[in-house]
């Protein structure tokens, strides 16, 4: 089911669109958490550290996917909002072909660079082999990661956030079952966790394709739609390349931070890994409200109703602040117990202490993160990606620099404190850009007439 966001009650539209996204991403993070819990409890905290030490490399791949799909979906959403359905279908076909080709390239590169990247990150010798095993298996399944995220982004660009949720729930349940079977019964260690993820993503792709072919009438292609349109690709890349660079900057920052984490012992790496898994779930609702706002802004800019953006901004910010308060309270009240789920509470007390400290330092600043993501949602949806990328770069520079400088004085806790430093700078700059109104000058609307069908 598609939704036109350029008319109707703003709050109701944003909530009905975003809540399924939140549920879906919580399920997605859930099976990442289950990965960590199962390896931490049934293999050991060193295996948990291996999964955590591998994640920044994995996130580099995810960054490419997120950047490309955000760029493509922005164009698709604006074309949908403008009623340019024929061009929109060509954009969909072109983006899927491009994503599939990029996935093949990334698979080859990933298999080549996984070991050098781990050495660059100072990955401890005792977990190095497990990291390599996990990464190599993950890169084999790159095509499913790209296609699932691409298909889900296309459905969301058309206002359908519920269908990807249903498919993700099924995949998450499959992943959880396979995690347990592969690790506990077949003793496959971190490799079993990686294979379970690949299989779950493949199932998600199959379900998305089946649904689009059977139920999404607006995406029923004619022969004239099945054309790789270079002009449309060029337009999408105008958005996708800055978005990809922005995500890549984020992933590079994570690599730099992980390098600092790896300079400490395995206990710190394991505690950090557990805390980050919880942190990602806590941040997910705020990130999803931002993504929902981006689609809302994109459709309204495409439809020429950008006056509705202000109301969307206010609604999103209010929801983000409510989430921030609830999550902060939970982290302070139950932080130790939550981290204790990942490891043996009797023998791994040091790991629990590291993770709980992270949550208590970071969680009070979720409100600032919500302010940052709300303004970012407007900039991304309007296509103001160059400024968005610049602000993200400053965020990461501030975070990495403060982490390395403070580490000399307060040790690993510097890594926790560096997060609110980056959020604060980004929140200030992105909201200043939003209030200036200059983001209105960078939409596809002014260029839509130049997209010509062959």
WOKA-V147859 format. One record per backbone hydrogen bond with DSSP energy under -0.5 kcal/mol. NH is the residue of the N-H (numbers start at 1). CO is the residue of the C=O. Records with the same first field share a line. If there is no record, write none. Layout:
NH: CO, CO
This chain:
3: 158
5: 3
7: 4
13: 9
14: 10
15: 11
16: 12
17: 13
18: 14
19: 15
21: 17
22: 18
23: 19
24: 20
25: 21
26: 22
27: 23
28: 24
29: 25
30: 26
31: 27
32: 28
33: 29
34: 30
35: 31
36: 32
37: 33
38: 34
39: 35
40: 36
41: 37
42: 38
43: 39
44: 39
47: 44
48: 44
49: 45
50: 46
51: 47
52: 48
53: 49
54: 50
55: 51
56: 52
57: 54
58: 54
59: 55
60: 56
61: 57, 58
62: 58
63: 59
64: 60
65: 61
66: 62
67: 63
68: 64
69: 65
70: 66
71: 67
72: 68
73: 69
74: 70
75: 71
76: 72
77: 73
78: 74
79: 75
80: 76
81: 77
82: 78
83: 80
84: 79
85: 83
88: 84
89: 85
90: 86
91: 87
92: 88
93: 89
94: 90
95: 91
96: 92
97: 93
98: 94
99: 95
100: 96
101: 97
102: 98
103: 99
104: 100
105: 101
106: 102
107: 103
108: 104
109: 105
110: 106
111: 107
112: 108
113: 109
114: 110
117: 113
118: 114
119: 115
120: 116
121: 117
122: 119
123: 118
127: 124
128: 124, 125
129: 125
131: 127
132: 128
133: 129
134: 130
135: 131
136: 132
137: 133
138: 134
139: 135
140: 136
141: 137, 138
142: 139
144: 141
145: 141
146: 142
147: 143
148: 144
149: 145
150: 146
151: 147
152: 148
153: 149
154: 150
155: 151
156: 152
157: 153
158: 154, 155
159: 156
160: 155
161: 159
165: 161
166: 162
167: 163
168: 164
169: 165
170: 166
171: 167
172: 168
173: 169
174: 170
175: 171
176: 172
177: 173
178: 174
179: 175
180: 176
181: 177
182: 178
183: 179
184: 180
185: 180, 181
186: 181
188: 182
191: 188
192: 188, 189
193: 189
194: 190
195: 191
196: 192
197: 193
198: 194
199: 195
200: 196
201: 197
202: 198
203: 199
204: 200
205: 201
206: 202
207: 203
208: 204
209: 205
210: 206
211: 207
212: 208
213: 209
214: 210
215: 211
216: 211, 212
217: 215
219: 216
220: 217
221: 219
225: 222
226: 222, 223
227: 225
229: 227
230: 228
233: 229
234: 230
235: 231
236: 232
237: 233
238: 234
239: 235, 236
240: 236
241: 237
243: 239
244: 240
245: 241
246: 242
247: 243
248: 244
249: 245
250: 246
251: 247
252: 248
253: 249
254: 250
255: 251
256: 252
257: 253
258: 254
259: 255
260: 256
261: 257
262: 258
263: 259, 260
264: 261
269: 265
270: 266
271: 267
272: 268
273: 269
274: 270
275: 271
276: 272
277: 273
278: 274
279: 275
280: 276
281: 277
282: 278
283: 279
284: 280
285: 281
287: 283
288: 284
289: 285
290: 286
291: 287
292: 288
293: 289
294: 290
295: 291
296: 292
297: 293
298: 294
299: 295
300: 296
301: 297
302: 298
303: 299
304: 300, 301
305: 300
308: 305
309: 306
312: 308
313: 309
314: 310
315: 311
316: 312
317: 313
318: 314
319: 315
320: 316
321: 317
322: 318
323: 319
324: 320
325: 321
326: 322
327: 323
328: 324
329: 325
330: 326
331: 327
332: 328
333: 329
334: 330
335: 331
338: 334
339: 335
340: 336
341: 337, 338
342: 339
343: 339
345: 343
348: 344
352: 348
353: 349
354: 350
355: 351
356: 352
357: 353
358: 354
359: 355
360: 356
361: 357
362: 358
363: 359
365: 362
366: 363
369: 365
370: 366
371: 367
372: 368
373: 369
374: 370
375: 371
376: 372
377: 373
378: 374
379: 375
380: 376
381: 377
382: 378
383: 379, 380
384: 379
385: 383
388: 384
389: 385
390: 386
391: 387
392: 388
393: 389
394: 390
395: 391
396: 392
397: 393
398: 394
399: 395
400: 396
401: 397
402: 398
403: 399
404: 400
405: 401
406: 402
407: 403
408: 404, 405
409: 406
410: 406
411: 407
413: 410
414: 411
415: 412
416: 412
417: 413
418: 414
419: 415, 416
420: 416
421: 417
422: 418
423: 419
424: 420
425: 421
426: 422
427: 423
428: 424
429: 425
430: 426
431: 427
432: 428
433: 429
434: 430
435: 431
436: 432
437: 433, 434
438: 433
440: 437
441: 438
442: 439
443: 440
446: 443
447: 444
448: 444, 445
450: 447
451: 448
452: 450
